[in-house]
Amino acid sequence: MGGNDDLTLGALFKAGSRQLAEAAKGDPLKSPHLDARMLLARATSTDDHRALIDPLHRVASADADVFKDMIARRVSGEPVARILGEREFFGLMFELNEATLVPRPETETLVAKVLQELGERGLLEANLTIADIGTGSGAIAVALLTELPAARAVATDLSYEALQMARINAARHNVLDRLLTVRTDTGDAVAAPLDVIVANPPYISDAERKDLPLEVRNYDPALALFSPDQGFGHIRRVVDFSQKTIAPDGFAIVEHGYSQSERVGQIVKKAGFKRNECVLDMAKVPRFRCFGKKVT
Protein backbone atom coordinates (compact mmCIF):
# COMPACT_ATOMS: atom_id res chain seq x y z
CA MET A 1 0.00 0.00 0.00
CA GLY A 2 1.55 3.28 -1.07
CA GLY A 3 1.16 6.30 -3.39
CA ASN A 4 -1.67 8.76 -4.00
CA ASP A 5 -3.37 6.40 -6.46
CA ASP A 6 -3.94 4.03 -3.57
CA LEU A 7 -5.79 6.56 -1.40
CA THR A 8 -9.30 5.31 -2.12
CA LEU A 9 -11.47 3.03 -0.02
CA GLY A 10 -11.46 0.38 -2.71
CA ALA A 11 -7.71 0.34 -3.20
CA LEU A 12 -6.98 0.30 0.53
CA PHE A 13 -9.50 -2.47 1.13
CA LYS A 14 -8.07 -4.58 -1.68
CA ALA A 15 -4.48 -4.15 -0.49
CA GLY A 16 -5.33 -4.74 3.16
CA SER A 17 -7.39 -7.85 2.36
CA ARG A 18 -4.52 -9.24 0.28
CA GLN A 19 -2.03 -8.75 3.11
CA LEU A 20 -4.32 -10.42 5.63
CA ALA A 21 -5.12 -13.30 3.28
CA GLU A 22 -1.42 -13.94 2.74
CA ALA A 23 -0.83 -13.88 6.50
CA ALA A 24 -3.77 -16.25 7.08
CA LYS A 25 -2.19 -18.88 4.80
CA GLY A 26 -5.53 -20.44 3.99
CA ASP A 27 -6.64 -20.81 7.63
CA PRO A 28 -10.45 -21.24 7.36
CA LEU A 29 -10.88 -19.67 10.80
CA LYS A 30 -9.41 -16.41 9.58
CA SER A 31 -11.56 -13.75 7.92
CA PRO A 32 -9.23 -11.40 6.04
CA HIS A 33 -11.91 -9.57 4.05
CA LEU A 34 -14.16 -8.95 7.06
CA ASP A 35 -11.20 -7.88 9.19
CA ALA A 36 -10.02 -5.44 6.51
CA ARG A 37 -13.51 -3.95 6.19
CA MET A 38 -13.84 -3.44 9.95
CA LEU A 39 -10.39 -1.89 10.30
CA LEU A 40 -10.86 0.37 7.27
CA ALA A 41 -14.21 1.59 8.61
CA ARG A 42 -12.64 2.54 11.92
CA ALA A 43 -9.58 4.18 10.37
CA THR A 44 -11.68 6.30 8.00
CA SER A 45 -14.70 6.90 10.28
CA THR A 46 -17.06 5.27 7.77
CA ASP A 47 -19.36 2.25 8.01
CA ASP A 48 -17.98 -1.17 7.14
CA HIS A 49 -19.85 -1.40 3.82
CA ARG A 50 -18.64 1.93 2.40
CA ALA A 51 -15.62 0.39 0.68
CA LEU A 52 -17.90 -1.97 -1.22
CA ILE A 53 -20.49 0.57 -2.38
CA ASP A 54 -18.21 3.58 -2.84
CA PRO A 55 -14.74 2.22 -3.68
CA LEU A 56 -13.55 5.44 -5.35
CA HIS A 57 -14.12 7.52 -2.22
CA ARG A 58 -10.88 9.37 -1.45
CA VAL A 59 -9.18 8.79 1.89
CA ALA A 60 -7.00 11.29 3.74
CA SER A 61 -3.36 10.18 3.86
CA ALA A 62 -3.40 10.31 7.68
CA ASP A 63 -6.37 7.92 7.78
CA ALA A 64 -4.67 5.65 5.27
CA ASP A 65 -1.60 5.53 7.52
CA VAL A 66 -3.80 4.57 10.48
CA PHE A 67 -5.31 1.76 8.42
CA LYS A 68 -1.89 0.49 7.31
CA ASP A 69 -0.76 0.40 10.92
CA MET A 70 -3.89 -1.53 11.89
CA ILE A 71 -3.26 -4.06 9.10
CA ALA A 72 0.33 -4.51 10.28
CA ARG A 73 -0.89 -5.18 13.82
CA ARG A 74 -3.41 -7.72 12.55
CA VAL A 75 -0.77 -9.44 10.41
CA SER A 76 1.36 -9.79 13.56
CA GLY A 77 -1.51 -11.67 15.20
CA GLU A 78 -3.25 -9.01 17.27
CA PRO A 79 -7.02 -9.68 17.35
CA VAL A 80 -9.31 -7.18 15.62
CA ALA A 81 -11.15 -6.55 18.87
CA ARG A 82 -7.89 -5.55 20.55
CA ILE A 83 -7.00 -3.21 17.70
CA LEU A 84 -10.45 -1.60 17.78
CA GLY A 85 -10.59 -1.63 21.58
CA GLU A 86 -14.14 -3.01 21.64
CA ARG A 87 -16.27 -6.04 20.84
CA GLU A 88 -19.97 -6.69 20.35
CA PHE A 89 -21.67 -9.04 22.81
CA PHE A 90 -25.38 -9.85 22.98
CA GLY A 91 -26.12 -6.95 20.64
CA LEU A 92 -24.19 -4.44 22.78
CA MET A 93 -20.75 -2.93 22.21
CA PHE A 94 -18.23 -3.36 25.03
CA GLU A 95 -15.01 -1.44 25.47
CA LEU A 96 -11.92 -3.50 26.32
CA ASN A 97 -8.56 -3.00 27.98
CA GLU A 98 -5.55 -5.22 28.65
CA ALA A 99 -7.13 -6.59 31.85
CA THR A 100 -10.27 -7.92 30.16
CA LEU A 101 -10.98 -10.91 27.99
CA VAL A 102 -12.52 -10.36 24.58
CA PRO A 103 -16.15 -11.48 25.07
CA ARG A 104 -16.79 -14.71 23.16
CA PRO A 105 -19.96 -15.48 21.17
CA GLU A 106 -20.32 -18.79 23.05
CA THR A 107 -20.84 -16.91 26.30
CA GLU A 108 -23.98 -15.29 24.89
CA THR A 109 -25.64 -18.67 25.54
CA LEU A 110 -25.10 -18.12 29.26
CA VAL A 111 -27.01 -14.83 29.13
CA ALA A 112 -29.74 -16.38 27.01
CA LYS A 113 -30.11 -19.30 29.46
CA VAL A 114 -30.56 -16.96 32.42
CA LEU A 115 -33.18 -14.91 30.57
CA GLN A 116 -35.00 -18.05 29.41
CA GLU A 117 -35.12 -19.39 32.96
CA LEU A 118 -36.34 -16.13 34.44
CA GLY A 119 -38.89 -15.75 31.66
CA GLU A 120 -40.31 -19.20 32.34
CA ARG A 121 -40.66 -18.26 36.00
CA GLY A 122 -42.28 -14.90 35.18
CA LEU A 123 -39.39 -13.01 36.79
CA LEU A 124 -38.09 -10.81 33.98
CA GLU A 125 -39.37 -7.69 35.75
CA ALA A 126 -38.72 -8.90 39.30
CA ASN A 127 -36.46 -7.20 41.83
CA LEU A 128 -33.59 -9.68 41.53
CA THR A 129 -30.05 -9.70 42.88
CA ILE A 130 -27.41 -11.07 40.50
CA ALA A 131 -23.74 -11.77 41.12
CA ASP A 132 -21.28 -11.90 38.21
CA ILE A 133 -18.10 -13.55 39.47
CA GLY A 134 -14.99 -12.56 37.51
CA THR A 135 -16.80 -9.93 35.50
CA GLY A 136 -13.95 -8.69 33.30
CA SER A 137 -15.43 -6.18 30.86
CA GLY A 138 -18.80 -6.54 32.58
CA ALA A 139 -20.31 -8.09 29.46
CA ILE A 140 -22.47 -10.70 31.20
CA ALA A 141 -23.72 -8.47 34.02
CA VAL A 142 -24.41 -5.48 31.77
CA ALA A 143 -26.18 -7.60 29.15
CA LEU A 144 -28.43 -9.05 31.85
CA LEU A 145 -29.19 -5.68 33.40
CA THR A 146 -30.24 -4.23 30.05
CA GLU A 147 -32.83 -7.03 29.77
CA LEU A 148 -33.93 -7.06 33.43
CA PRO A 149 -35.13 -3.53 34.28
CA ALA A 150 -35.66 -4.10 38.01
CA ALA A 151 -32.60 -6.26 38.71
CA ARG A 152 -29.40 -5.19 40.43
CA ALA A 153 -26.01 -6.84 40.00
CA VAL A 154 -22.78 -7.20 41.95
CA ALA A 155 -19.78 -7.66 39.68
CA THR A 156 -16.55 -8.97 41.17
CA ASP A 157 -13.04 -9.20 39.80
CA LEU A 158 -9.54 -9.35 41.23
CA SER A 159 -8.34 -6.80 38.68
CA TYR A 160 -8.98 -3.15 39.49
CA GLU A 161 -8.49 -2.26 35.81
CA ALA A 162 -11.13 -4.80 34.78
CA LEU A 163 -13.61 -3.36 37.28
CA GLN A 164 -12.96 0.12 35.91
CA MET A 165 -13.82 -1.16 32.43
CA ALA A 166 -16.96 -2.89 33.71
CA ARG A 167 -18.13 0.42 35.16
CA ILE A 168 -17.37 2.24 31.90
CA ASN A 169 -19.41 -0.30 29.97
CA ALA A 170 -22.25 -0.16 32.49
CA ALA A 171 -22.37 3.63 32.10
CA ARG A 172 -22.27 3.28 28.31
CA HIS A 173 -25.41 1.15 28.45
CA ASN A 174 -27.17 3.16 31.18
CA VAL A 175 -27.13 0.52 33.93
CA LEU A 176 -24.35 1.85 36.17
CA ASP A 177 -26.86 2.87 38.83
CA ARG A 178 -27.79 -0.81 39.21
CA LEU A 179 -24.26 -2.24 39.19
CA LEU A 180 -21.96 -2.54 42.21
CA THR A 181 -18.36 -3.55 41.58
CA VAL A 182 -16.32 -5.35 44.25
CA ARG A 183 -12.62 -6.16 44.04
CA THR A 184 -12.30 -9.74 45.27
CA ASP A 185 -10.88 -13.03 44.00
CA THR A 186 -14.17 -14.90 43.77
CA GLY A 187 -17.22 -13.73 45.68
CA ASP A 188 -15.95 -12.79 49.14
CA ALA A 189 -17.78 -9.83 50.67
CA VAL A 190 -20.84 -10.37 48.48
CA ALA A 191 -23.92 -10.64 50.67
CA ALA A 192 -26.49 -13.44 50.45
CA PRO A 193 -29.08 -14.36 49.34
CA LEU A 194 -28.46 -14.16 45.60
CA ASP A 195 -31.14 -14.97 43.05
CA VAL A 196 -28.76 -15.60 40.15
CA ILE A 197 -25.04 -16.27 40.08
CA VAL A 198 -23.18 -16.18 36.76
CA ALA A 199 -19.51 -16.77 36.09
CA ASN A 200 -17.07 -17.22 33.23
CA PRO A 201 -14.05 -17.97 35.42
CA PRO A 202 -10.52 -18.96 34.44
CA TYR A 203 -10.63 -22.68 33.57
CA ILE A 204 -7.52 -23.42 31.51
CA SER A 205 -4.75 -25.49 33.09
CA ASP A 206 -1.16 -24.33 32.82
CA ALA A 207 -0.37 -27.50 30.88
CA GLU A 208 -2.76 -26.33 28.14
CA ARG A 209 -1.03 -22.97 27.72
CA LYS A 210 1.06 -24.12 24.76
CA ASP A 211 -2.02 -25.34 22.89
CA LEU A 212 -3.88 -22.04 22.99
CA PRO A 213 -4.26 -19.97 19.81
CA LEU A 214 -1.61 -17.25 19.65
CA GLU A 215 -4.32 -14.56 19.69
CA VAL A 216 -5.43 -15.83 23.10
CA ARG A 217 -2.04 -16.68 24.55
CA ASN A 218 -0.38 -13.41 23.53
CA TYR A 219 -3.20 -10.92 24.03
CA ASP A 220 -5.72 -12.15 26.62
CA PRO A 221 -4.80 -11.56 30.29
CA ALA A 222 -3.35 -14.65 31.98
CA LEU A 223 -5.23 -13.78 35.17
CA ALA A 224 -8.51 -14.41 33.35
CA LEU A 225 -7.39 -17.60 31.60
CA PHE A 226 -5.47 -19.94 33.87
CA SER A 227 -6.63 -21.77 36.97
CA PRO A 228 -4.94 -24.25 39.33
CA ASP A 229 -6.11 -27.79 40.03
CA GLN A 230 -5.91 -28.74 36.34
CA GLY A 231 -8.14 -25.80 35.44
CA PHE A 232 -10.86 -26.47 38.04
CA GLY A 233 -9.64 -24.26 40.89
CA HIS A 234 -11.78 -21.20 40.16
CA ILE A 235 -14.82 -23.24 39.16
CA ARG A 236 -14.62 -25.02 42.51
CA ARG A 237 -14.51 -21.65 44.30
CA VAL A 238 -17.57 -20.41 42.40
CA VAL A 239 -19.47 -23.57 43.33
CA ASP A 240 -18.46 -23.23 47.00
CA PHE A 241 -19.44 -19.55 46.99
CA SER A 242 -22.79 -20.42 45.42
CA GLN A 243 -23.46 -23.07 48.05
CA LYS A 244 -23.14 -20.39 50.75
CA THR A 245 -24.96 -17.52 49.08
CA ILE A 246 -27.55 -18.72 46.59
CA ALA A 247 -31.21 -18.21 47.50
CA PRO A 248 -33.34 -21.36 48.02
CA ASP A 249 -35.10 -20.77 44.67
CA GLY A 250 -32.04 -19.28 42.99
CA PHE A 251 -29.73 -20.79 40.41
CA ALA A 252 -26.16 -20.45 39.18
CA ILE A 253 -24.61 -21.00 35.79
CA VAL A 254 -20.87 -21.28 35.22
CA GLU A 255 -18.94 -21.56 31.97
CA HIS A 256 -16.24 -24.23 31.60
CA GLY A 257 -14.03 -25.83 28.98
CA TYR A 258 -15.45 -28.18 26.34
CA SER A 259 -13.91 -31.26 28.00
CA GLN A 260 -14.67 -30.33 31.62
CA SER A 261 -18.41 -30.97 31.83
CA GLU A 262 -18.33 -34.32 33.63
CA ARG A 263 -15.81 -33.18 36.25
CA VAL A 264 -17.71 -29.92 36.88
CA GLY A 265 -20.89 -31.95 37.31
CA GLN A 266 -19.11 -34.02 39.96
CA ILE A 267 -17.97 -30.87 41.78
CA VAL A 268 -21.52 -29.52 41.79
CA LYS A 269 -22.92 -32.85 43.02
CA LYS A 270 -20.36 -33.05 45.82
CA ALA A 271 -21.37 -29.56 46.96
CA GLY A 272 -24.88 -30.87 47.56
CA PHE A 273 -26.83 -29.14 44.81
CA LYS A 274 -29.97 -30.99 43.73
CA ARG A 275 -30.16 -29.29 40.36
CA ASN A 276 -27.15 -30.18 38.21
CA GLU A 277 -27.75 -29.49 34.53
CA CYS A 278 -25.37 -29.52 31.56
CA VAL A 279 -26.06 -26.71 29.07
CA LEU A 280 -24.79 -26.77 25.48
CA ASP A 281 -23.50 -23.75 23.61
CA MET A 282 -24.60 -22.72 20.10
CA ALA A 283 -22.29 -25.33 18.57
CA LYS A 284 -23.90 -28.06 20.74
CA VAL A 285 -20.76 -28.31 22.87
CA PRO A 286 -21.19 -28.88 26.65
CA ARG A 287 -20.05 -25.45 27.82
CA PHE A 288 -22.02 -24.55 30.96
CA ARG A 289 -23.26 -26.07 34.21
CA CYS A 290 -26.53 -24.78 35.68
CA PHE A 291 -27.21 -25.71 39.29
CA GLY A 292 -29.34 -24.83 42.30
CA LYS A 293 -30.66 -26.07 45.63
CA LYS A 294 -33.98 -27.12 44.08
CA VAL A 295 -34.73 -29.12 40.96
CA THR A 296 -36.91 -27.06 38.61
Residue pairs with C-beta under 8 A, 6 or more apart in sequence:
1 11
1 12
1 15
1 16
1 19
1 64
1 68
1 71
5 11
6 12
6 15
6 64
7 58
7 59
7 60
7 61
7 64
8 55
8 56
8 57
8 58
8 59
9 40
9 44
9 46
9 50
9 51
9 54
9 55
9 56
9 57
9 59
10 51
10 55
10 56
10 57
11 55
12 40
12 51
12 59
12 64
12 67
13 36
13 37
13 40
13 51
13 52
13 55
16 36
16 39
16 40
16 67
16 68
16 71
17 32
17 33
17 36
19 71
19 75
20 30
20 32
20 33
20 35
20 36
20 71
20 74
20 75
21 32
21 33
23 32
23 74
23 75
24 30
24 32
35 74
35 80
36 71
37 48
37 49
37 51
37 52
38 48
38 80
38 84
39 67
39 70
39 71
39 74
39 80
39 83
39 84
40 46
40 48
40 51
40 67
41 47
41 48
41 50
41 51
42 70
42 84
43 63
43 64
43 66
43 67
43 70
44 50
44 59
44 60
44 63
44 67
45 63
46 57
50 57
51 57
59 67
70 83
73 83
74 80
74 83
77 214
77 215
77 218
77 219
78 215
78 219
79 102
79 215
79 219
81 87
81 96
81 102
82 96
82 102
82 219
85 95
85 96
85 97
86 93
86 94
86 95
86 96
87 93
87 94
87 96
87 102
87 103
88 94
89 103
89 105
89 107
89 108
89 139
89 143
90 108
90 111
90 139
90 143
92 139
92 142
92 143
92 146
92 173
93 172
94 103
94 137
94 138
94 139
94 142
94 169
94 172
95 137
95 165
95 168
95 169
95 172
96 102
96 137
96 165
97 161
97 162
97 164
97 165
98 161
98 221
99 136
99 159
99 161
99 162
99 165
99 221
99 223
99 224
100 136
100 137
100 161
100 162
100 165
100 221
100 224
101 136
101 137
101 200
101 220
101 221
101 224
101 225
102 220
103 136
103 137
103 139
105 282
106 255
106 281
106 282
106 283
106 285
106 287
107 139
107 140
107 200
107 255
108 143
108 282
109 279
109 280
109 281
109 282
109 287
109 288
110 140
110 198
110 200
110 253
110 255
110 279
110 288
111 140
111 143
111 144
111 147
113 253
113 279
113 288
113 290
114 144
114 196
114 198
114 253
115 124
115 144
115 147
115 148
117 251
117 290
117 296
118 124
118 126
118 128
118 148
118 196
123 195
124 147
124 148
125 148
125 149
125 150
126 148
126 150
126 151
126 195
127 150
127 151
127 152
128 148
128 150
128 151
128 152
128 195
128 196
129 151
129 152
129 153
129 154
129 193
129 194
129 195
129 196
130 141
130 144
130 145
130 148
130 151
130 152
130 153
130 154
130 194
130 195
130 196
130 197
130 198
131 153
131 154
131 155
131 156
131 187
131 190
131 194
131 196
131 197
131 198
131 245
132 138
132 140
132 141
132 144
132 153
132 154
132 155
132 156
132 198
132 199
133 156
133 186
133 187
133 197
133 198
133 199
133 201
133 238
133 241
134 156
134 157
134 158
134 186
134 199
134 200
134 201
134 202
134 224
134 234
135 141
135 155
135 156
135 157
135 162
135 163
135 166
135 181
136 157
136 162
136 165
136 166
136 200
136 224
137 162
137 165
137 166
137 169
138 155
138 165
138 166
138 167
138 169
138 170
138 179
139 169
140 198
140 200
141 153
141 155
141 166
141 170
141 179
141 198
142 166
142 169
142 170
142 173
142 175
142 179
144 151
144 153
144 196
144 198
145 151
145 152
145 153
145 170
145 173
145 175
145 178
145 179
146 173
146 174
146 175
151 178
152 178
152 179
152 180
153 178
153 179
153 180
154 179
154 180
154 181
154 182
154 190
154 194
155 163
155 166
155 179
155 180
155 181
155 182
156 181
156 182
156 183
156 184
156 186
156 187
156 190
157 163
157 166
157 181
157 183
157 184
158 183
158 184
158 185
158 223
159 183
159 221
159 223
159 224
160 183
162 224
163 181
163 182
163 183
166 179
166 181
167 176
167 179
167 181
170 176
170 179
182 189
182 190
184 190
185 237
186 201
186 234
186 237
186 238
186 241
187 197
187 237
187 238
187 241
187 245
188 241
190 241
190 245
191 245
192 244
192 245
192 246
192 247
193 245
193 246
193 247
193 248
193 250
194 242
194 245
194 246
194 247
194 250
195 247
195 249
195 250
196 250
196 251
196 252
196 253
197 238
197 241
197 242
197 245
197 246
197 250
197 251
197 252
197 253
198 252
198 253
198 254
199 238
199 252
199 253
199 254
199 255
200 254
200 255
201 227
201 234
201 235
201 237
201 238
201 254
201 255
202 223
202 224
202 225
202 226
202 227
202 231
202 233
202 234
203 227
203 231
203 232
203 234
203 235
203 255
203 256
203 257
203 260
204 212
204 225
204 226
204 227
204 231
204 257
205 226
205 227
205 230
205 231
206 226
207 230
208 231
209 217
209 226
212 225
216 225
227 233
227 234
227 235
229 236
231 257
231 260
232 260
232 263
232 264
232 267
235 254
235 256
235 260
235 264
235 267
236 267
238 252
238 254
239 252
239 254
239 267
239 268
239 271
239 273
239 291
240 271
242 252
242 271
242 273
242 291
243 271
243 272
243 273
246 252
246 292
246 293
248 293
248 294
249 292
249 293
249 294
250 292
250 293
251 275
251 290
251 291
251 292
251 296
252 290
252 291
252 292
253 279
253 288
253 289
253 290
253 291
254 264
254 288
254 289
255 287
255 288
256 264
256 287
256 288
256 289
258 285
258 286
258 287
261 278
261 286
261 287
261 289
264 289
265 276
265 278
265 289
268 276
268 289
268 291
269 276
273 291
273 292
273 293
274 292
274 293
274 294
274 295
275 290
275 291
275 292
275 293
275 294
275 295
275 296
276 289
276 291
277 289
277 290
277 291
278 286
278 288
278 289
278 290
279 286
279 287
279 288
279 289
279 290
280 286
280 287
280 288
281 287
281 288
